[in-house]
Amino acid sequence: MSASIITDREVWDAFIDESPSGLLFHRWDFLKITERHTGYRFLPYGIYKGEELLAVCPLFCRQTNGISIVLSPPPMQAVIPYQGVVMGREYAAAKQSKKESILQVIADGLGEAVGTLAPNYLSITFVPGFHDVRRFIWDGYQTRISYSYTIDLAPSLETLWGNLNAKLRTSLRRFEKEGYYLEEGSDLSLFYDTVRQRFGRPEMNIPMITLDYFEDVFRAYPEYVHVYHLYDRDGDLKGVGTTQEYKRYILWVGGPKIEGTSANEYLQWSLLRDAKLKGFPEFENTGANNPNLNMHKAKYNPDLSIFFEVSREDGVGRVAKWAYSNIINRPQIKKRMVPYVR
């Protein structure tokens, strides 16, 4: 078989660290924490050609009321936007003919794994940059496109400032004059309480992941995951957000609007500037699929990047998907039925 379970944490993480497309969402401890909190079984598949490890793909499996579900990532709201296949470091530099032969092995290997698991519903969401999903389309998978915002940090800070929307620059100057400042925090309670209050409103359809999940992730990756608080001159909290700072700088969970202020503008600029000063090549602001947020995020002149989801279901899986989308996914029902949301 070209697909088999990897049992060695060091082998897995070394592959993720070396791969240009490997993210914190793919590292072993992050995946095991997600397994523990969601109840989905983590299956760390490696895809080989002979003895050579070409790619890895974390799959999460669950049996519910006789229905088999396989996902990558599991349903973690906006906490894990994508996951899927991580290609080896040689893939990006390969010629197109070589890339296509590698992708054929990957598709065949995943086909073997999926065939063994025999799910009623399967969904894999790939990272931005994994665009060649033709093999999956040819194999009958449905395909959906999603979006994220990224900013190339190669230009100077002055150039990045000049690229901002003019009205945004005016607003940022005002916050600067009013003495707003950013601090890295060590306590997640402020972040969690602020975000939970925002997501707890009736118009929001995003039940909040439990605090324990975030605490476990922060404990596992103190060098890569950070929480930042934005204060005004009087020391009042005006903004909060978390970042992932591993290979690329990702504005992760947070940024809820606090009543009476538009300080999120200054929070995001402060984090973008932090990413530039730390030497990261790219700043990603996830959530470009939300029409209520797009106009705000577009003020920073980001590039629009795309990522793909491929999915397949049988008759039983279609019924389960409909029930999840139309009934179980309602916030109050989900809070009673899913252990990792509040």
N, C-alpha and C positions, 0 to 999 in steps of 0.2 A: 504493500500500500504506500502511496505517496503522502498520505496524511496520517499522523499519529499524535497521541497526547505527549506533551513535554512535561516531565515531572521535576526537572531541575530548575529551580528559581534563578540560579546564576546564569544558566544558559539562556533562559528567556530574557532576563533583563539586559544581558550583554548584547543580545540581538536588537532589542528595542533601543538601547543607547547608541548603537552604531548606525541604525537606520535613519535616514533623513526624515522619514514620515512617522517614526515612532514618537508618541506623545506620552505625557504622564497618565492619560486615560488607559494606556496599554501596559503600564508597568505592573509587575506581579502583585505587589502589596495593594496597589489601588484596586486591582481586579478582585483580590481576595476579600478586601473590605467590602466591596460592592456585593460580592457573593453572600457574605455574612449578613448584610443588612437587607437585601432584597429577597433572599430565599431562593434565588435562581442558582443552579449549580454551574460553577465556572469550569469550562472545558478548554484548556490551553492547547489548541491544535497547532502543530508545526507541519509545514508542507515541504516535502523533500523531493529532490531529484537525485536518486542514489543516496549517497551519504551527505549531500550538500543541502543545508537548510536554506530554502529560497524565501520563505515567508512564514509569518505566524498569524494566527487569527483567534482571538478570544471569542468563544461562543458561550452563551448563557442559556441553560435549558431548564424547563419546568414542566411538570405534569400537573394539570389542574382539572379536576372533574372529568378525567379521561381524555383530556385534550393536551397534546404535546406542543409546546411552544419553544422555539429556538430563536434567540435574539442576540444582536451585537450592535449597539449596547442594549442592556435591559432597560425597561421603562423608568428612567430616572429624571423625568421632566426635562428641565434645561440644564441639569447638572452634568450629564454626559451627552453632548450634542452628537458625537460620532465616535466610531471605534473601528470595527472591521479589520481588514487585512493590513498588515505592515510588511512592506516589501523590503528585501535585503538592500544593502547599500550599493550593490553593483547595478541594480535595476535602473536607477536614474541616468547613469552614464552609458547604458547599453544602446546599441543601434536598434532601430525599430523592429527589424526582423527578430532580433534576440528578445526584445521585450514581448513580442507576440507569442513566441514559443514559451517564455516564462509564464505569461498569463494563461496559456493553455494548460500548463501543469498546475497552476494555482486553481483554475476553474475545475479541473478534473479532481484535484485533491479535496477541495471543498465539497464537490459532488459526492465523493466517497464518504466524507464525514457526515454530510446531511443524509445520505442514504442510510447510514447506520442508525442515525437518530430518528429518522422517519417522522419529522414534525408535521403537525396539521397546519401550523403557521410558522413561517420563517421570515425574518427581516434582518438585513445587514446594512448598516449605514457606514459608508467609507469616509475617510478623512478628506479634507480639501486637498486637491492635487491628484487623487486617484480617480481619473476621469474615464479610463478605458473600461467600460462595463459591457462591451459588446458581447463578450462570451456569455454573460448572464442573460442578456436580452435574447440571444440566439437559443439559449436553453429554456426560454419561456418565462423568465422572471419579469415581474412588473417593475418599472423604474420610476422613481420620483426625484426631482431636483430640489435641493435646498440651498440656502445662501448664508454666507458669513461676510463680515467686513474685515479687511486687513489693511494695514498701513505699512508701506516700505519705510524703514527707518534709516536707510542709507543716506538720504539728504541731510543737510545740516539742520540744526534745531531752528535756525532762522527761516530756512526754506519751509520746514514743516509748519511753522507759525504762519508764514505767508500763504500757505495753502488752505488755511482755515477760512470758513465763511466769514465775511466782513462783520456781520452782526454778532457772530460768536466771538470774534476778537474783541469787540467793544465790551461785551459782557464779561469776558475773562479779565480785561483790564480793570473793570469795576471790582471784581472779586479780589484782585491783587491789591488794589488800594484799600479795600475794606479789611485787609489783614487775614484773609483765609489761609490756612496752612494744613499740610498733610502730614500725618504721623502713621508709622507702622504700629499695629497693635499686637498684643500677645493674648488677648481674651476674645473669644468668638461670641460672647453673649450679646454685645452691642450689635454686631453684624446680624446675628440670628434674630434678635427681637425686632430689629428694624425691618428686615426682609419679611418676616412672618406677618407683621402688621400690614404690610403692603399687600402680600399675597392673600391675606385673610379677608380682603374686601369682597363683597358680593360679585362685583364685575370681573374679578380675576378668576381664571379657570386653572390655577396652578397651585395645587396643594403643596405645602412646604415639606422638604425632606427633613428628617429628624436631626436635631443638633448632634446627636451621638455620631452620626455618619461623618459630618464635617470634622468633628473632633478627632476621629480616628484617622482621617486623611491628613489633617494637619500634624498629628503626632507622627505619622509614618514619613512625612516629607517636609520637615521644617525648613529645609534649604530651598524647596521649590514652590511651596504654597504660602501665601501671605495674605494678611488682612490689613486694610488701610482705613483710617478714619480721617475725615475732613472736618476741621473745626473753624469757627469764626474767631474774631479777635477776642471775644469774651469767653472762649472755651466751650461754646455750645456745639453739639454734634450737628453737622449739616450734610454729611454724606458718608457712605460706607461701601466698601467693595472688596472682593477677594480676587487674587491673581494666581495664575500658574506661571512660574518663571523657569521653564525647562525647555531649552532649545528655542522656543518662541515665547513671547510675553503675551499671555492671554488674559484679558479682562474677563474673569470667570463669573461667579455668582455675586449678585449684589446690585448696587446702583439704584435702589428704590428711591423714588421721589419723596423727600421729606416735606411735610406741609409748610407752605409759606416761603419756599425757596426754590430756585432753579440751580442750586449749587452742584448738581450732577455734572453740569458743563465744566466746572472747574475741577471736579474730581477726575473726570476722564482726561482732561488736558494734563493734569498733574501726573497721572499714571503713564500717559504717553511719554511725557518728558522723562519720567523715571526710567522707562524702558529704553529710551534713547541714551541716557547717561550711563546705563548699565551695559550698553553695547549689544543689545539684542537686535537681530536683523529685521524683526517684524513685530508689529503690534496687532493683535486680533481682538476685535470687539464682537463677540458672538451675538446672535439674535437678529440677524438681518431678515428673518422670515416674519417679523412682527410689524405689521403696517402702522401700529401705534407708536413705534419707536424709530422707524426708519428715517424720518425726516430729521430727527434729532441727531442720530448717529452719522448721517450723511454730511453734517456740517463740518466734520473733520477731514473731508475729502478722501475717504478710504477707497480702496479698490474692492470690487465685488467679486468674491471667490465663490465657487460652487462646489457642492459635494452631493453625492448620489446615495440613495437608498434603493436596494433591490429587495424584492419580497415575492413570496409565493405561498399560496394556501390552497388546501383542498376544500371540499364542501363544508366539513366540520370547522375548519379554520376560518372560513368566511363568516359563519354564524358567530363564532367566538370574537372575531375582530369587530363585527357590528355591535355586539353586546358591550364590548369594552369601550368602544368609541361613543356609544349613545346612552349607555346606562352606568356602567361601573366607573367611567372616567369623570363622572360628575363629582365635584369636590367633596360633598358631604358623604356620599356613598364610598368614595375611595378612601376617605379617612377611617371609615369603619372596617374596610376590607383589606387594605394594603398596609402592612406593618411599618413601612419605612417613610410614610408621610404623616403629617400632623395637620 
